Amino acid sequence: MPVIELTTYIKSEIKVVFDLARSIDLHKISTEHTKEEAIAGKTEGLINLNESVTWKAKHLGITQLLTSKITEFNPPNSFTDEMVEGAFKSFKHQHIFESKDDGVLMTDIFEFQSPMGILGQLANSIFLKRYMKDLLEKRNEVIKEFAETEKWKSVLK
């Protein structure tokens, strides 16, 4: 099972970073390039424990639906979302936030399992793990940009 671990240092308050990371509205902004839309469940605002969202997006040239649910929630230190339905066999995304000096260390641990057995494993090693890492890095850049400027106020109302 591939695991992607990313850390991002953000000069902001932990509550702001935590809320941006669970904002449906900011997620839409960070995935504009995939035309991602929240089409069911929680479709705007801040997602909370036991809430789910269904996303429609175009990835790798294919329109896909993916539903994830918040399964763990410990504000403002961590939350976890897990796939309920979608193209993966499974995924679990842990979001961890730690206050450091004048900012926050945000850590993502993203574990996923591809469908189709050996073919899925081959896809992981050839392109899928890199593709997912790039998506997460782009998302984190947007969280950082909003948290370190006044832009966060336009999303967290």
SVG drawing of the C-alpha trace seen along z (x, -y; Angstrom):
<svg xmlns="http://www.w3.org/2000/svg" viewBox="-26 -40 36 49">
<polyline fill="none" stroke="black" stroke-width="0.4" points="0.0,0.0 1.6,-3.3 2.0,-6.0 2.7,-9.6 3.9,-11.8 4.2,-15.5 5.1,-18.3 4.4,-21.9 5.4,-24.8 2.8,-27.6 3.2,-30.9 -0.3,-31.2 -2.5,-30.2 -3.2,-26.5 -7.0,-27.0 -6.8,-28.9 -4.7,-26.1 -6.9,-23.3 -10.1,-25.0 -8.6,-25.7 -7.6,-22.1 -11.2,-20.9 -12.9,-23.7 -14.9,-22.4 -14.7,-25.8 -10.9,-26.0 -10.7,-22.4 -12.6,-23.6 -10.2,-26.4 -7.1,-24.2 -8.5,-21.7 -9.8,-24.1 -7.5,-22.5 -9.5,-19.2 -12.8,-21.1 -13.6,-19.4 -17.2,-19.9 -18.8,-18.9 -22.1,-17.3 -23.5,-15.5 -23.2,-15.5 -21.4,-18.5 -20.9,-20.7 -19.7,-24.0 -18.3,-25.3 -16.3,-23.2 -16.7,-19.4 -16.9,-17.8 -16.9,-14.3 -19.1,-11.7 -19.9,-14.1 -19.2,-13.1 -18.7,-14.8 -19.0,-13.4 -16.6,-15.0 -16.9,-14.9 -13.7,-15.6 -11.7,-14.8 -8.5,-12.9 -6.2,-11.4 -8.8,-12.2 -11.6,-10.3 -14.6,-11.9 -14.8,-10.3 -16.9,-10.3 -15.3,-9.9 -17.1,-10.0 -15.0,-10.5 -16.1,-10.7 -14.4,-12.3 -13.8,-9.3 -11.5,-10.9 -11.7,-14.5 -9.5,-16.1 -9.6,-19.9 -7.3,-21.7 -4.7,-18.9 -5.9,-16.3 -8.6,-14.8 -8.8,-11.9 -10.9,-11.3 -11.4,-7.9 -12.9,-6.9 -16.4,-5.4 -16.8,-5.0 -14.6,-5.8 -12.0,-4.7 -9.5,-3.5 -9.8,-0.2 -9.3,-2.3 -7.7,-5.5 -7.0,-7.1 -5.8,-10.7 -4.6,-11.8 -4.2,-15.6 -2.0,-16.5 -1.3,-20.0 1.4,-21.0 2.1,-24.5 5.8,-25.4 7.3,-28.8 5.4,-31.3 3.5,-28.8 2.1,-25.4 3.7,-22.2 1.0,-20.5 1.6,-16.9 -0.4,-14.8 -0.2,-11.0 -2.0,-9.6 -2.3,-5.8 -4.1,-4.4 -4.7,-1.1 -5.4,-0.9 -8.0,1.5 -7.1,4.2 -4.4,6.1 -1.1,6.3 -2.2,3.8 -3.1,1.3 0.3,1.9 2.0,1.2 0.0,-2.0 1.1,-3.1 4.8,-2.7 4.6,-4.2 2.5,-7.3 -0.3,-7.2 1.8,-7.8 3.4,-10.8 0.1,-12.1 -1.4,-11.9 1.6,-13.6 1.4,-16.4 -2.3,-17.0 -1.5,-17.0 1.4,-19.4 -0.8,-21.8 -3.5,-21.7 -1.0,-22.4 0.4,-25.4 -3.1,-26.9 -3.7,-26.3 -0.3,-28.0 -1.1,-30.9 -4.5,-31.5 -3.3,-31.0 -0.3,-33.3 -2.3,-36.2 -5.7,-37.7 -7.2,-35.5 -8.3,-33.0 -11.0,-35.5 -12.7,-35.1 -13.1,-31.3 -13.6,-31.0 -16.6,-33.2"/>
</svg>
